[in-house]
Amino acid sequence: MSRAFDQLKPHLKRAMALNTALVLFEWDDATQAPEQAGALTGDVIGILSGEYFQAVNNEEVARLAEACSQETDLTESEAAQVKELLREIEKLSKIPQEEYQAFAKLVSESTRVWEAAKKANDFSKFAPVLKQVIDWQKKFAGYRAKPGQKKYDVMLEDYEPGFSMEKLDEFFAMVRREIAPLFRQVMESGVEIEDGFLSGDFDDETQEKIGRFIAEYVGFDFQKGVMAVSAHPFTTNLHNKDVRITTHYTDRLDSSLFSIIHETGHALYEFGIRDDLTQTMAGQGASMGMHESQSRFFENIVGRSAGFWKPVYGKLQEAFPENLGQVSLEEFVRAVNKASAGLIRTEADELSYSLHVLVRYELEKELIEGDLQVENLPEAWADKYEEYLGIRPENVREGVLQDIHWSQGSFGYFPSYALGSAFSAQLYYHMKKEMDFEELLEEGKLSVIREYLREHVHQYGKIKDSRQILKDTTGEDFKPEYYVRYLKEKYQKLYQLPQ
Amino acid sequence: MSRAFDQLKPHLKRAMALNTALVLFEWDDATQAPEQAGALTGDVIGILSGEYFQAVNNEEVARLAEACSQETDLTESEAAQVKELLREIEKLSKIPQEEYQAFAKLVSESTRVWEAAKKANDFSKFAPVLKQVIDWQKKFAGYRAKPGQKKYDVMLEDYEPGFSMEKLDEFFAMVRREIAPLFRQVMESGVEIEDGFLSGDFDDETQEKIGRFIAEYVGFDFQKGVMAVSAHPFTTNLHNKDVRITTHYTDRLDSSLFSIIHETGHALYEFGIRDDLTQTMAGQGASMGMHESQSRFFENIVGRSAGFWKPVYGKLQEAFPENLGQVSLEEFVRAVNKASAGLIRTEADELSYSLHVLVRYELEKELIEGDLQVENLPEAWADKYEEYLGIRPENVREGVLQDIHWSQGSFGYFPSYALGSAFSAQLYYHMKKEMDFEELLEEGKLSVIREYLREHVHQYGKIKDSRQILKDTTGEDFKPEYYVRYLKEKYQKLYQLPQ
């Protein structure tokens, strides 16, 4: 008698193939598809998505998945795949297919509406459709909630298993209590960091050339990867031998440089997934937050350090002699760490970033669990920015309409950005005990750092969740104190604050 | 009661979506996929191909297709779709699936073997697998042959419906009788055309810039299309709003320029397919030959004429002042029409091109229908090159191993290249009666020419076959005399031969 998993395998492979095709269409759309292709290619994507839905969500697969969960001889990889499949089935099967499709349609509509509203700087255009999106998502969360489970917790669980409101409230309380005052201190310190030389007319070709060099230096493998240009930088992958990042070239040199290092961090995760996991449902990162921890680890902890730039800053100066020729390594590193009170999350520095997320977390909670009305969002948004960042958006384009996430129905996503930073800090303090981190950076031995993360984080895919990874690697459950400590040590020094 | 076609539609849409995904994977592989992605992405492609096979080749679809062929209220587009579906079913259903898959596997193997053999310049490495490929293809043709139908005719019909050996023998007899002697006359004319200025160190960026300009000038719509780089130039499309061409940049300026014009000719065909045909099985060009007629029409008849370059040659000179600054329009046009006895088909000039195809047609016939043994191919190849082109390959790399086609099992494909040229000449002489062709070129009014072809050729997709298109457009069945006349008029003048 054949094992249930062996019978399940062709179904999983079919789902994987369809999913890979969808990933490629998404990549293509963001990087090169012609402007007018959208509608017709959309039909294709719609059909393939439907095929994927049916490949995963049918009676035979459900029966086999159930049977597999009873099997005792599954490999680690197989068990993880079954777990992910059951999670997916749970999610899909509780939502009637008509409602799921109606929602998918609404979302593609609402994203367009959001774009137009942002362009017109007019929240009232977006409000009605956002209200519908929220109503649907609350309805879906209601279908899926376990007895007694809150709706927002259902949403959070999709992005970061193991992190409910209870845990996040604790985390964000610490952000509010420790980081918001630190940020105020920094703003009031009177220290002015010069970063004018980061702005200028940097030609795209040279930016790309040095960008590729830096990506490779950090560990991007161009034999197994592609780098391209898109409006918003992102990372995707077909499998662990085909990982793709994008960047964009602007008049801020640090914008492309650090987006490349950030995406390379994501890419290293995907390159590092084990061969028996890639191309399976368990072959992605453990969670959004753990993925983000790797990108932020390389972007901020590694990439914004003096040690990192020591071996390669000369190369950057050579690429842009007019802009950086007279700028010392120390001045450059200070500039790329400058904190400022900005309105836009994606342009925020490392210190204020978590405050941007704090605003969103508190608003999402109130929208889903509290009684904040959509109409009152712009005001609530502005109030919180004023409270935490000391700055008030003068228009909704730079306020509540800046992010795409809500228009796509992604509630519960934002917290994982801040969690990622916190995870990376916890990993960092542990790694410093295991290796001479600073020396490795200064000697350009990034492979030791990469290897460590591959061994402890990347290889496992979804075999472990983020808390398990932290426990197994650092010996401790998630501990946000490391994040606070990291930011304090770094910014107190940079801004000459009393310690 | 719903029409059979309406029941068939979801099946056709599914097949179309899977096929579009396969097209995108192919594009991606040729233009940007990382080197090491091949094996894992190959799994995905294998699964999606299997899905496509099953989407088209199953009992319900066969039953519905049969029912549709009895329906009387089909639109023109629907009828064409049913015809193509029945053709596809006929092809797939007669070949046992295990054999089809075994052959697909052999072909992916044999392409690699061919590549290695070509690199090693060693035919004996390729011969055994080529023999297997031929045996399979003969077997498949045997399964599919109608009573009394020859195997090579089955193969030819796949690429050019309506053109059997009987018709092609006639055509190639004329090539041998008229063009081979003309080519000899040209070679012996003593006229030396200077084309040294076409070789040089042309930087890729400038080549790309002028290439995009020329593509757009010919009619490529970048709102609905993409241009990229690949080892061998090609055209593909997802649908009529997403058409993609590639080129390559070498040290021959004419190489990228005319490959871009050639591929733009293919692209115009795809842009011109009617909206009710695109994304259906009848939504591609009528045939390989008719497709090639459009690329060659723009590359040769339009693109290598003095009239075409008159409005834009100055732009080309500006792009490469050092190379072309002192070269007159007349000298440039003479150079890009220079005939020479070369060994490589893809580098052949317009005149000798048909002789390269003649060699391959005669050899294929002997391999499939005659008693030519694979072991004797290199010798037979060399003999024919000596006979028709007066030049003998000194190694197999530049001889029988130069083309990928046979390794892929594509027998019957080559003739369509020469047919394409012949179709384009027939269309050309007819169009000259309907419009002042020369004046349109000189005034840069290419849209009139494009529109004519869109109206008479492109829009129909597979509604008409190539002979029907020629009849409806020119009032005559295929007449190869126009091709001979075109080459005679052009080359007798260029090489100052007695007329």
Interface residues (C-beta under 8 A of the other chain):
Chain A: K13 R14 M16 A17 L18 T20 A21 L24 F25 D28 Q32 A33 P34 E35 Q36 A37 A39 L40 T41 D43 V44 I47 L48 E51 F222 Q223 K224 G225 V226 A228 L238 H239 N240 K241 D242 T278 Q279
Chain B: K13 R14 M16 A17 L18 T20 A21 L24 F25 D28 Q32 A33 P34 E35 Q36 A37 A39 L40 T41 D43 V44 I47 L48 E51 F222 Q223 K224 G225 V226 A228 L238 H239 N240 K241 D242 V243 T278 Q279
